[in-house]
């Protein structure tokens, strides 16, 4: 029969407030009494069990802070040999989310190496041989309870952080939706004014209106990026795969950017390797990925003053690792090793050496990562340190020939 907590009443929802609660499970009453006395002197409350089933019931009812289990106990309905009851109880405790983080100490007369291995495999946190030393037991219990306290605090902090992130994301989505409608009206009005629908506009004001409309277009693109990233993160964007040829994809890209390259005095080069294979992908999303990488290169490489040289871009594609590899390389300042993961996170922008401030919204590369991973590929960046004789940064997009969801 299971004994209730000594030194305070337990409840079914978890250990009662107060000193830590320890479950002691052993089929020998003298052993149980000895352990309870020792733990009581150390300031702990105890609850007892005499076999495997009662130990599990007590653990789920009282939610102890730590369990001390004998290995050899009556198994009852657990359907294991009595000599393995403690191991089975530990396995079930570790599998159940209610008790998975509760430390387990085996205190047993068994002392074979095989028994210690079984204890580890069952998920046990410590193993003491009878007769145990009281001070050693106290040290082990204190250590495991401190570790559990730290783990519980970390889990609680992580849970609160996730709740705050969800609140932030929900608030952001509401704000973005509310911003898009009036901004669309502003754009429509600016376009009508520029077109002369309200009368002729002199050249000076027309240029100012054009500049205002360009900035409003940038803001609308940022809002669209926010909505798109949110949809992809929630799994709400379905790929529309179709057969794609790398040469055609890069030819379209080169044509779309030719005017911008010329206006920005950029030396751009596009290379398609003979072995670049056709593949299956979402044309629209992948074009946006490549556009974002080019925009990122132009924004950040041109942000550092005093270079005294033209910006050079090299876009290439080839076969690699059973798939297709796109690369967008520049001769800009590069990316420091400590920022290589950071830049692919949402809302993260990096201030480059020599630049006056961080550039961009921190969404473009996050969008690239989400889209590439949705295809079952991956994206990463290398710098001059990784490419002897080269300068700047090289962003690589590795895609499989057929899209597949990445393994978690």
Protein Blocks (a to p, Z undefined) as FASTA:
>chain_A
ZZddehiacdfkbccedddddddddfbfklmmmmmmmmmmnopacdddfbfklmmmmmmm
nopabdcddfbdcekjnopafklmmmmmmmmmmmpmklmmpccddddfbfcfklmmmmmm
nopabdcdddddfklmmmmmmmmmmmmmmmmmmmmmmmmmmmmmmmmmmmmmmmmmmmmm
mmmmmmmmmmmmmnopnopcdfklmmmmmmmmmmmmmmmmmmmmmmmmmmmmnopaccdd
ddddfklmmmmmmmmmmmmmmmnopacdddddfklccddddfklmmmmmmmmmmmmmmmm
mmpghklpacddddddddeehiacdddddfbebjafklmmmmmpghiacddehiabdedj
hlmmmmmmmmmmmnopacddddfklmghiacjdddddddfbdcdddZZ
